[in-house]
Amino acid sequence: MPTRKRMIILLIAGVAAISTSAILIRLADAPPPVIAFYRMFFGALFFAPLALKDLFSQKLKKQHLLSALTAGAFLALHFLLWMTSLKLTSVASSVVLVATQPIWVFLMAAVFLGEKPTGAMWLGLSVAVLGSVLVGSAQSGAGSSKLAGDLLALGGAVMMAAYFIVARRLRQSLPLALYSALTLGSASIVLALYIMFAGLPWTGYSGRTWIMFVSLALVPTVLGHNTLNWALKYVPATMVSATILGEPLGSTILAVFVLGEVPALREVLGGLITLLGIFLVWRADALEAQGES
């Protein structure tokens, strides 16, 4: 069991890696389903050798495969909806709305996992969500296109919440590399079927776009989401999902330097409020852990 200090450091590093996702997606000149597929596919390839090693010491059950397929389907839908939203709305608005998934996690975790957040954790999450909304409200929109993008991002949040609920149970019984290979591989299959059904091209993209495909697999997926997947074995799904609320702040900062999207004063204030909310969640979890010890 890792120490609490190490857990916090790793979760922060994971969120920092995830914050690059929106920027890399914007820089990739390809349809969102194709970007999502190659991100999942290259990520699965990375874990494949380690997963094969785990297979020698891990007996896979039918339930494991079904859970992995379900989690992969939710993950595929999350990226499909969210990446499409990034083509229609601003980086800040998209990442803010997709970061509302802790609210959906809370509702699902209470029903399926029996995890009951404390009042202090609810307060912290409410503050963090308020800050995220403030960040998004500072963005100028583009009429119905922006509204569609915002709704897609919200749908992506619901799908990610469902993924966390399924992944929490699966991660308890599988080694990290095997778990990641199965879920990313399952997501790749779902996205591949969508691409074939939609008739989208598999190749013909620029060299920079292929670099973005690989970068998305290695940085926000392997380094970012994989850190959160690792943490799911040791902490509640609600706690892990809460840390992702730091993504809007990280993505907004990166957007300044890479995309030239300078944040307004409300965005800066919202980012600080978001960080305050995350701190309150961590503090509440620490106090609860001390009370149980």
C-alpha positions in Angstrom: 0.0 0.0 0.0 1.6 3.3 -1.1 1.9 6.2 1.4 -0.6 9.0 1.2 2.1 11.5 0.2 3.2 9.3 -2.7 -0.4 8.8 -3.8 -1.0 12.5 -3.9 2.2 13.2 -5.9 1.3 10.5 -8.5 -2.3 11.7 -8.8 -1.0 15.3 -9.5 1.5 14.0 -12.1 -1.3 12.0 -13.7 -3.6 15.0 -14.0 -0.7 17.1 -15.4 -0.2 14.4 -18.1 -4.0 14.3 -18.8 -4.1 18.0 -19.2 -2.1 17.7 -22.5 -4.9 15.7 -24.1 -7.1 18.5 -25.4 -4.1 20.4 -26.8 -2.8 17.3 -28.7 -6.3 16.5 -30.0 -6.6 20.1 -31.4 -3.2 19.7 -33.1 -4.3 16.4 -34.8 -5.8 16.9 -38.2 -8.1 13.9 -38.3 -11.7 13.0 -37.5 -12.3 12.6 -33.7 -13.2 8.8 -34.0 -9.9 8.2 -35.8 -7.9 10.2 -33.2 -9.7 8.2 -30.4 -9.0 4.9 -32.1 -5.2 5.4 -32.6 -4.9 6.8 -29.0 -6.5 3.6 -27.6 -4.8 1.3 -30.1 -1.2 2.5 -29.5 -1.9 2.6 -25.8 -3.0 -1.1 -25.9 0.2 -2.0 -27.9 2.3 -0.4 -25.3 0.9 -2.6 -22.5 0.6 -5.8 -24.6 4.1 -7.2 -23.7 3.6 -6.6 -20.0 0.1 -8.0 -20.2 1.3 -11.2 -21.7 3.7 -11.6 -18.8 0.8 -11.1 -16.4 -1.2 -13.8 -18.1 1.2 -16.4 -16.9 0.4 -15.6 -13.3 -3.2 -14.5 -13.6 -6.1 -16.7 -14.4 -8.6 -14.7 -16.5 -12.3 -15.4 -15.9 -15.2 -14.8 -18.2 -16.4 -12.1 -15.9 -13.0 -10.3 -16.3 -13.4 -10.3 -20.0 -17.0 -9.1 -19.9 -16.1 -6.3 -17.5 -13.1 -5.2 -19.6 -15.3 -5.1 -22.7 -17.9 -3.0 -20.8 -15.3 -0.7 -19.4 -13.7 -0.4 -22.8 -17.0 0.5 -24.4 -17.7 3.3 -21.9 -14.1 4.6 -22.4 -14.6 4.5 -26.2 -17.8 6.5 -25.9 -16.2 8.9 -23.6 -13.4 9.8 -26.0 -15.7 9.7 -29.0 -18.1 12.3 -27.5 -15.4 14.4 -25.9 -13.0 14.6 -28.8 -15.9 15.6 -31.1 -16.8 18.3 -28.6 -13.3 19.8 -28.9 -14.0 20.4 -32.6 -17.1 22.4 -31.8 -16.4 24.3 -28.6 -13.4 25.9 -26.8 -10.8 23.9 -25.0 -11.7 25.4 -21.6 -15.5 24.8 -22.1 -15.0 21.2 -23.2 -12.6 20.2 -20.4 -14.7 22.0 -17.8 -17.9 20.1 -18.8 -16.2 16.7 -19.1 -14.7 17.3 -15.6 -18.2 17.3 -14.1 -18.0 13.5 -14.1 -17.4 13.3 -10.3 -21.1 14.3 -9.9 -22.1 11.3 -12.0 -19.6 9.1 -10.2 -21.1 10.0 -6.9 -24.6 9.0 -8.0 -23.4 5.7 -9.6 -21.0 4.8 -6.8 -23.7 5.2 -4.2 -25.9 2.8 -6.1 -23.3 0.2 -7.4 -20.3 0.4 -5.1 -21.8 1.5 -1.8 -19.3 4.3 -1.5 -20.8 7.2 0.5 -19.0 10.5 0.2 -18.9 12.6 3.4 -20.5 16.0 3.6 -17.1 17.6 3.6 -16.2 15.8 0.3 -19.5 17.0 -1.2 -18.5 20.6 -0.2 -15.1 20.3 -1.7 -16.5 18.9 -5.0 -19.2 21.6 -5.1 -16.5 24.3 -4.8 -14.4 22.6 -7.5 -17.3 22.2 -9.9 -18.2 25.9 -9.3 -14.7 26.9 -10.2 -14.8 24.8 -13.3 -18.1 26.3 -14.4 -16.6 29.8 -13.9 -13.7 28.8 -16.2 -16.2 27.7 -18.9 -18.5 30.7 -18.5 -15.7 33.0 -19.5 -15.5 31.5 -23.0 -17.2 33.1 -25.9 -19.3 30.7 -27.9 -20.3 30.1 -31.5 -24.1 29.7 -31.3 -25.6 26.3 -31.8 -22.3 24.7 -32.7 -20.9 25.6 -29.2 -24.1 24.3 -27.6 -23.7 20.9 -29.4 -20.1 20.7 -28.4 -21.0 21.5 -24.7 -23.6 18.8 -24.7 -21.2 16.3 -26.2 -18.7 17.1 -23.5 -21.3 16.6 -20.9 -22.2 13.2 -22.4 -18.5 12.4 -22.3 -18.5 13.1 -18.6 -21.3 10.6 -18.0 -19.5 7.9 -20.0 -16.3 8.5 -18.1 -18.2 8.2 -14.8 -19.6 4.8 -15.9 -16.1 3.7 -16.9 -14.8 4.5 -13.4 -17.6 2.5 -11.8 -16.9 -0.6 -13.9 -13.1 -0.1 -13.7 -13.1 0.1 -9.9 -14.2 -3.5 -9.5 -12.1 -4.9 -12.4 -8.9 -3.1 -11.2 -9.2 -4.8 -7.8 -8.7 -8.2 -9.4 -6.3 -7.6 -12.3 -2.6 -6.4 -12.5 -2.3 -2.9 -13.9 -0.7 -3.8 -17.3 -3.2 -6.6 -18.0 -6.1 -4.4 -17.0 -4.9 -1.5 -19.2 -4.3 -3.7 -22.2 -7.8 -5.3 -21.9 -9.7 -2.0 -21.5 -7.7 -0.1 -24.1 -7.9 -3.0 -26.5 -11.7 -3.3 -25.9 -12.1 0.5 -26.5 -10.0 0.1 -29.8 -12.4 -2.6 -31.0 -15.5 -0.5 -30.3 -13.9 2.5 -32.1 -12.7 0.4 -35.0 -16.3 -0.8 -35.6 -17.5 2.8 -35.5 -14.9 3.9 -38.0 -15.8 1.0 -40.4 -19.5 1.8 -40.0 -18.9 5.5 -40.7 -16.6 4.9 -43.6 -13.8 7.1 -42.2 -10.2 6.8 -43.6 -7.6 4.9 -41.6 -4.6 6.5 -43.3 -3.6 9.6 -45.4 -2.8 11.8 -42.4 0.1 14.2 -42.1 3.3 13.3 -40.2 2.4 15.7 -37.4 -0.9 14.1 -37.0 0.7 10.7 -36.6 3.0 12.2 -34.0 -0.1 13.5 -32.2 -1.6 10.0 -32.3 1.4 8.4 -30.6 1.8 11.3 -28.2 -1.9 10.9 -27.1 -1.2 7.3 -26.4 2.0 7.8 -24.4 1.4 11.0 -22.4 -2.3 11.4 -21.3 -3.1 7.7 -21.7 -0.1 5.7 -20.5 1.3 8.3 -18.1 -2.0 10.0 -17.3 -4.9 7.7 -17.2 -2.7 4.8 -16.3 -1.7 6.5 -13.1 -5.4 6.9 -12.2 -6.1 3.3 -13.1 -3.3 2.3 -10.7 -4.8 4.5 -8.0 -8.2 2.8 -8.4 -6.8 -0.2 -6.5 -6.1 1.8 -3.4 -8.6 4.6 -3.1 -12.3 5.1 -3.8 -13.5 5.9 -7.3 -14.9 9.2 -6.1 -11.5 10.3 -4.8 -9.7 9.4 -8.0 -12.3 11.1 -10.2 -12.2 14.2 -8.1 -8.5 14.8 -9.0 -9.4 15.1 -12.7 -11.1 18.4 -11.8 -7.6 19.8 -12.1 -7.5 19.1 -15.8 -9.4 22.3 -16.8 -6.7 24.4 -15.1 -3.8 22.5 -16.7 -5.4 22.5 -20.2 -6.2 26.3 -20.0 -2.6 27.0 -19.1 -1.2 24.9 -21.9 -3.7 26.5 -24.3 -2.1 29.9 -23.6 1.4 28.7 -24.8 0.4 26.2 -27.5 -2.8 27.5 -29.0 -2.6 31.2 -28.0 -5.9 31.1 -26.1 -5.3 33.6 -23.4 -7.6 33.1 -20.4 -9.9 35.8 -19.1 -9.9 36.9 -15.5 -12.8 34.7 -14.7 -10.9 31.7 -16.0 -8.0 32.4 -13.8 -10.3 32.9 -10.8 -12.2 29.7 -11.7 -9.0 27.7 -11.9 -7.9 28.8 -8.4 -11.4 27.9 -7.0 -11.1 24.5 -8.7 -7.8 23.9 -6.9 -9.3 25.0 -3.6 -12.1 22.5 -4.1 -9.7 19.6 -4.8 -7.7 20.5 -1.7 -10.9 20.4 0.4 -11.7 16.9 -1.0 -8.2 15.7 -0.2 -8.4 17.2 3.3 -11.8 15.5 3.9 -10.5 12.2 2.8 -7.4 12.5 5.0 -9.6 13.3 8.1 -11.8 10.4 7.3 -8.8 8.0 7.0 -7.5 9.2 10.3 -10.8 8.6 11.9 -10.9 5.0 10.7 -7.3 4.2 11.8 
